Amino acid sequence: MRQKSTLNTLAAAAILSLTLPVTSALAALQTGVKAPDFQLNAALAGKPTTFSLQQSLQKGPVVLYFFPAAFSAGCTLEAHAFAEATDEFKKQGATVIGVTAGNVDQIAKFSQLECRDKFTIAADPGAKVAGEYQSTMQFNGKTLSDRTSYVIAPDGKILLSYSDKNPQAHIQKAMDAVKKYRQANPA
């Protein structure tokens, strides 16, 4: 029942996302290229932390997803779906990290409530990291992170690059890429 509710909510968000006035500024980085390294202030389960891509890649693949703003409809639905899938990502040896350039002052609360204490959310003031990943958009005159998901292999190469305003397919595409990597590289 919970999955059906999530799918219905994601479908509603998809319809809503088609009506929002946003423009993408850049195209996302492509698969096969080296992912830019970064370190950002973050929150996990409401507590401040620091996220380092380099350190996380030492543990296994990283699922990096950019989202426009905490507590917006589509971003909340996407966070719920990633939270539900986080245990499976962990079983595959992958770390999930969400990054936003929007309302960065709310990441602690968002990590606790909407990410359900399951994964880290990082603040990207000024969309600097999103810019390096060519995952930005303009919204009401502000540069925000665009809805883009990446799966990055431990060697730093991008295995998946997926951009879509609709949050619905991001989790499954990321999971498929992680599983494909794990099959080719058993732990």
C-alpha positions as CSV (number, residue, x, y, z in Angstrom):
1,M,0.0,0.0,0.0
2,R,2.8,2.4,0.9
3,Q,4.5,1.8,-2.5
4,K,1.2,2.5,-4.4
5,S,0.8,5.7,-2.3
6,T,4.4,6.8,-3.2
7,L,3.8,6.1,-6.9
8,N,0.5,8.1,-6.9
9,T,2.3,11.0,-5.2
10,L,5.2,10.8,-7.6
11,A,2.7,10.9,-10.5
12,A,1.1,14.0,-9.1
13,A,4.5,15.6,-8.7
14,A,5.3,14.8,-12.3
15,I,2.3,16.7,-13.4
16,L,3.2,19.6,-11.2
17,S,6.8,19.6,-12.4
18,L,5.6,20.1,-15.9
19,T,3.9,23.4,-15.0
20,L,6.7,25.1,-13.1
21,P,8.6,27.9,-14.9
22,V,12.2,26.6,-14.8
23,T,15.0,26.6,-17.4
24,S,18.0,24.4,-17.3
25,A,21.2,26.3,-17.6
26,L,23.6,23.4,-18.5
27,A,23.4,19.8,-19.6
28,A,24.6,17.2,-17.0
29,L,28.0,15.6,-17.2
30,Q,28.1,12.5,-19.3
31,T,28.8,8.9,-18.3
32,G,32.4,7.9,-18.4
33,V,33.9,11.2,-17.4
34,K,35.6,11.8,-14.1
35,A,33.3,13.2,-11.4
36,P,34.5,16.5,-9.8
37,D,35.6,16.0,-6.2
38,F,33.9,18.0,-3.5
39,Q,33.4,18.4,0.2
40,L,30.2,20.1,1.6
41,N,28.6,20.9,4.9
42,A,25.8,18.5,5.3
43,A,23.3,16.9,7.8
44,L,22.4,13.4,8.6
45,A,19.4,12.6,10.9
46,G,19.2,16.4,11.7
47,K,22.9,16.5,12.9
48,P,25.6,18.5,11.2
49,T,28.3,16.6,9.3
50,T,30.6,17.0,6.4
51,F,30.3,15.0,3.2
52,S,33.5,14.2,1.2
53,L,33.0,12.5,-2.2
54,Q,36.6,11.2,-2.1
55,Q,36.1,9.6,1.3
56,S,32.8,8.1,0.4
57,L,34.1,6.6,-2.9
58,Q,36.7,4.6,-0.8
59,K,33.7,2.6,0.6
60,G,32.0,2.0,-2.8
61,P,29.8,3.6,-5.4
62,V,28.1,6.9,-4.6
63,V,24.6,7.8,-5.6
64,L,24.7,11.6,-5.9
65,Y,21.4,13.3,-6.6
66,F,20.9,17.1,-7.0
67,F,17.5,18.5,-6.2
68,P,16.2,22.1,-6.3
69,A,14.9,22.8,-2.8
70,A,14.1,21.1,0.5
71,F,10.4,20.8,1.3
72,S,9.2,21.5,-2.2
73,A,6.7,18.9,-3.5
74,G,8.8,17.0,-6.0
75,C,11.9,17.1,-3.8
76,T,10.1,15.8,-0.8
77,L,8.7,12.9,-2.8
78,E,12.1,12.1,-4.2
79,A,13.6,12.2,-0.7
80,H,10.9,9.8,0.5
81,A,11.6,7.4,-2.4
82,F,15.4,7.5,-1.8
83,A,14.8,6.9,1.9
84,E,12.8,3.8,1.1
85,A,15.6,2.5,-1.1
86,T,18.6,3.5,1.1
87,D,18.8,0.1,2.8
88,E,19.0,-1.7,-0.6
89,F,21.6,0.8,-1.8
90,K,23.6,0.0,1.3
91,K,23.3,-3.7,0.6
92,Q,24.9,-3.0,-2.8
93,G,27.7,-1.1,-1.1
94,A,26.5,2.3,-2.3
95,T,26.2,5.6,-0.4
96,V,23.4,8.0,-1.1
97,I,23.9,11.8,-0.9
98,G,21.4,14.5,-1.8
99,V,22.7,18.0,-2.6
100,T,20.7,21.2,-2.9
101,A,21.5,24.8,-3.7
102,G,18.0,25.9,-2.6
103,N,17.1,26.8,1.0
104,V,20.3,25.4,2.4
105,D,19.4,26.5,5.9
106,Q,16.8,23.8,6.0
107,I,18.9,20.7,5.2
108,A,19.1,19.5,8.9
109,K,15.3,19.4,9.3
110,F,14.9,18.0,5.7
111,S,17.4,15.2,6.5
112,Q,15.5,14.3,9.6
113,L,11.9,14.6,8.4
114,E,11.8,13.8,4.7
115,C,14.9,11.7,4.3
116,R,13.8,9.8,7.4
117,D,17.3,9.9,9.0
118,K,18.4,7.4,6.2
119,F,21.0,9.4,4.2
120,T,22.9,12.7,4.1
121,I,21.8,15.9,2.6
122,A,24.4,18.5,1.7
123,A,24.1,22.3,1.3
124,D,25.5,23.8,-2.0
125,P,25.3,27.6,-1.4
126,G,25.5,29.4,-4.8
127,A,25.2,26.1,-6.7
128,K,29.0,25.8,-7.0
129,V,29.1,22.0,-7.0
130,A,26.0,21.7,-9.1
131,G,27.7,24.0,-11.6
132,E,30.7,21.7,-11.7
133,Y,28.3,18.8,-12.4
134,Q,26.5,20.9,-15.1
135,S,23.3,20.4,-13.1
136,T,21.9,23.9,-12.6
137,M,18.7,25.6,-13.5
138,Q,17.2,29.1,-13.1
139,F,14.1,29.6,-11.0
140,N,12.7,33.0,-10.2
141,G,16.0,34.6,-11.0
142,K,18.0,32.2,-8.7
143,T,20.5,29.5,-9.7
144,L,19.4,26.2,-8.2
145,S,20.6,22.7,-8.5
146,D,18.6,20.8,-11.2
147,R,17.0,17.4,-10.6
148,T,19.9,15.2,-11.8
149,S,21.1,11.9,-10.5
150,Y,24.6,10.4,-10.8
151,V,26.1,7.1,-9.9
152,I,29.8,7.4,-9.4
153,A,32.1,4.4,-9.3
154,P,34.9,4.1,-6.7
155,D,37.4,5.2,-9.4
156,G,35.6,8.5,-9.8
157,K,34.0,7.7,-13.2
158,I,30.4,8.5,-13.7
159,L,28.3,5.4,-14.4
160,L,24.9,7.1,-14.6
161,S,23.9,10.6,-15.5
162,Y,20.2,11.2,-15.5
163,S,18.3,14.5,-15.6
164,D,14.5,14.7,-15.4
165,K,12.3,17.2,-13.6
166,N,10.0,14.3,-12.7
167,P,11.5,12.6,-9.7
168,Q,9.8,9.3,-10.4
169,A,12.5,7.4,-12.3
170,H,15.6,8.6,-10.6
171,I,15.7,6.0,-7.8
172,Q,15.2,3.0,-10.1
173,K,17.7,4.2,-12.7
174,A,20.3,4.8,-9.9
175,M,19.5,1.3,-8.4
176,D,19.9,-0.4,-11.8
177,A,23.3,1.3,-12.3
178,V,24.5,0.3,-8.9
179,K,23.4,-3.3,-9.3
180,K,25.0,-3.4,-12.8
181,Y,28.3,-2.1,-11.3
182,R,28.1,-4.6,-8.4
183,Q,27.5,-7.5,-10.8
184,A,30.6,-6.5,-12.7
185,N,32.6,-5.8,-9.5
186,P,31.6,-8.2,-6.7
187,A,32.6,-7.0,-3.3
